[in-house]
Amino acid sequence: MSELLEFLGTAERAAETAVAVIREGIGRERSISGKGDRDFATDLDYAAEDAVRAFLERETPAIPLLGEERGRTGDTESHYEWVLDPIDGTINFAHGSPMFGVSLALVRNGMPVVGVVHAPMSEERFSAALGHGAALNKQALHSTGPAELAEAVVAMGDFSVGPDADKRNLRRLATLQRIVPKVQRIRMLGTAALDMCWLAAGRVDAVFHERVNLWDVAAGTVICREAGLLVTDLDGVDYGDGALSVLAAAPHLHRALLAELA
């Protein structure tokens, strides 16, 4: 367990290197690289990832890293792997919204065990390690959520872009039509990492994404679980590497939403 706390300290320092790069670049002219249909990365996405990669290569050279922008590098036989989204919420960031963050997790045998999400504009750092609780700026987090689905504010993922987006969005509209009358409000923040952290902090009451990448929610998964929440995929299986969807909430809300979303 003490090893995980050491890794958590390493993750916090690594995320801070990315935050420093982002803060230095804010206000400067951005260059944009296309990644497909209505999706892109900025030069700061790459610069922040490179800074974290350099830091972790020095601090934990035996642990491979999976990054959104540069892919997977390192020893694929390791039981551990760093998982990084250098700017989760790139579209928000590029439009001047403060709703973005650096998300870094450590995965052990496919399951997230350490997580840090640093939101530079709000100066908030969410962190957790398996068995050691979750915190926001070193203040402990524990979330229970409302008693009824009708009282719940539910955050969901963006509408799809890319191949088969029309089909996926039709399914998403059908899902919304089914659950909107049953919850208090729906929110779409545009950053899966902060969706999860806001859930742990009690700012929303549930999160679901029908299509999500590991780097988007791995850190948030640890933070939510250590705050007392359930995190599964939309089939009810514990979230981990290989899952394509995510549903997170307090146990009673999780059961109610899982029944609606299944």
N, C-alpha and C positions, 0 to 999 in steps of 0.2 A: 504493500500500500504506500509506503514512503517513497518508493520508486515513482509511483504515479504523481505524487506531489512534486517531485523533482522535475518530471516531465511537464507538469502544469506550469511551473516557474519558467521552464525553457519556452513553452508555448506562449506565455504572456510576453516574454522579451522578444520572441520572434514576431509576434503580431505588432508590437510597438515599432519594430523596424519598418514594417509596411506602412503603419500610420504616419511615421516620420516622412516617408517618401511621398505619401498622398498629400500631407499638409504642405510640404514644400512645393508641390506641383499645382495646388489649387489656385485658380486665378490666372494661370498661364494658358496659352493656346494649346488646345488638345489635338492630337492626331488620332484618327479612328481607323480600325481594321475591321472589315466585314467578316462575319462568322456564319453567314447564311441569311435566310429570309428574316429581315427586320431585326437582326441580332448583330452585335458588334462588341469589340473590346477597345478600350482607350490605351494610349501609351502608358498611362499610370497603372492599368491592370498588369501589364507586363513588367513594368519597373518594380512594382510592389511585390509581385511574385518572385522576381529575380533576387530582391533583397532578402526575402524570407528564405529562399533556397540557399543563398550564400551563408546566411546565419546558421541554418540547421545543418548544413554540410560541415561547418566547423564544430558545432556543439554535439551533434548526434550523427556522425558519418555513417554508422552502420544501419541507419533506419532510412528506407526509401521514402519518396515523396510523390504523391499524386496531386498535381495542380491543375486548375481549370484551364489555364492558358498554355502550359508547356507539357502537360501530360505526365506520365509516370517515369521516374528515374530511380536508380538504385537497386539494391539487393532484393529481388523478388522472392527470395526464400525466407526473408525475415518475418517473424510473427507480428511485428509492428509495422505501421505505415502512417506517415503524416498525410493529412488530407487538407488541401488549402483552396479557398476561394479568396483571391487577393482583394477583390472588391465585389462583394455580393450586393447586387442592386446597381449594376453598371449604368443601366438606362436612367435610373434616378440620379446617380452621380453626374452623368453627362448633361442632365437638364437642370443642374443646380439644386436638386433636392437633397436635404440632409439625411434622407432615409437610405443609408448604405453602411456597410461595415466590412471589416476584415474578419474572415472566419477560418480558424485553424483547429483541426482535431487530430488526435492520435487514436488510431484504430488498432485493436489487438485481436488477431484472428477473426477479422471481419466485423467486430463490434466496437463502436466508439467508447473510449474510456477516459479521454481528456478532451476538453473543449474550451476554446476562448473565442469570443466574438467581441471585437472592439469597434465601437461606433464613434468615429473621430469627431463629428460635428456636435454630438451631444456629450462628448467626453465620458462615455459610459463603457465600461468593460465588464462583460458577463463572463464568468469562468466557472469551471467545475472539473472535478476528477472523481472517478468512480469510488464510492464509499466515503467521500469527504465533503459532500454537500455542494451546493451551488451558491454563487455570490454575484452581486452587482456592486462594483467598486468596493469590494471587501465586506459588503453587508449581506448577510445570509438571505437566501431566497427560499420561500416555501409557498406553493400555490395550491389552492383547493378548488376554486371556481364556484359558480353559483349552483344552487340545488337543482334547477330545472333548465331544460333545453331552451325554453321560451325566454330565459333570462340571459342567455349566452351570446356574447359577441364572438363571432367566428371569423378567423382570418383564412383566406384561401389564396391559392397561387394565381399568377397571371393567366390570361387566356393564351392559348398555344400559338406558336409560329412554326414555320418549317413544314416538312413533309407531313401530310395527313392532318394538318392543323384544322381544316374545316370539319372533319369527322370528329376530332377530339373536342372541338369547341361546341359542336352540337350536343355531345354527351354532357359537357360541362353546363351548358344552358339548361339541359333537362335536369341535371342535379340541382342547380340553383332554383329552378321552378319548384322542385320538391321540398327543399329545405328552407327557403326564404320565409315561408309562412310559419315555420316552426321555431325559428330562432329570433333573438332580439334584433341583431344587426349582422351584416356581412361586411368585412373589411378586406381590401386588397392593397397591401403595403408596397408590393414590388420588390421585396427582399425576404427570401425564405429564412435566412439566418436570423433576422430581426423578428420575423413572425414568431419563431420558436422562443427567442429571448423575451419578447413581450409577453408571451404566454407564461413563462416562468415568473415574470414580474407581476402578473395579474392584470396586464393592460388589455389583453384579449383573453378569452376563455377556452378557445380551442383553435387548432390549426389543421387544415388538410390541404394537401397538394396531390393531385391525381398523377402528375408526372414530375419527378424531381431527381436531381443528381446528388450523389453522395456528398460532394463538396459543399452543396447548398445547406445541408441540414445535419451533417455529422456532428459538428460542434454543438449545435442547438439541441441535438438529441441527448447528449450527456447532461447539458444544463437543465433541460426539462426533467429528465429522469431523477436527477439529484434534487430537484425542487419538488419531487413527489408526484410527478405526472406519468401517465402511460404514453409510450411512443411506439406505434406499430405501423405496418403498412395498411392499405385499405382492405386486406384480407384478414387483418387481426394478428398477423405474425410480427414478432418483435422486430423493430427496424434495425437493419444492419446492411453491410456491403451486399449489393445485389438487389436490394429492394428498389422498386420503381416509383413508389408512392409513399406518402406519410400521413398519419393521423395522430395528433397529440392532444391530450386533454386529461383532466382529472378522471379517475376511474368511472364514476357514474355518468359523466357527460360523454366519455369515450364510448361506453356501451350504447348510449342512445344515438350518437352520431354514426357509429359503425353500422347500426341497424338501418339507418337512413341511407348511408352511402354504399352499402354492400351491393 
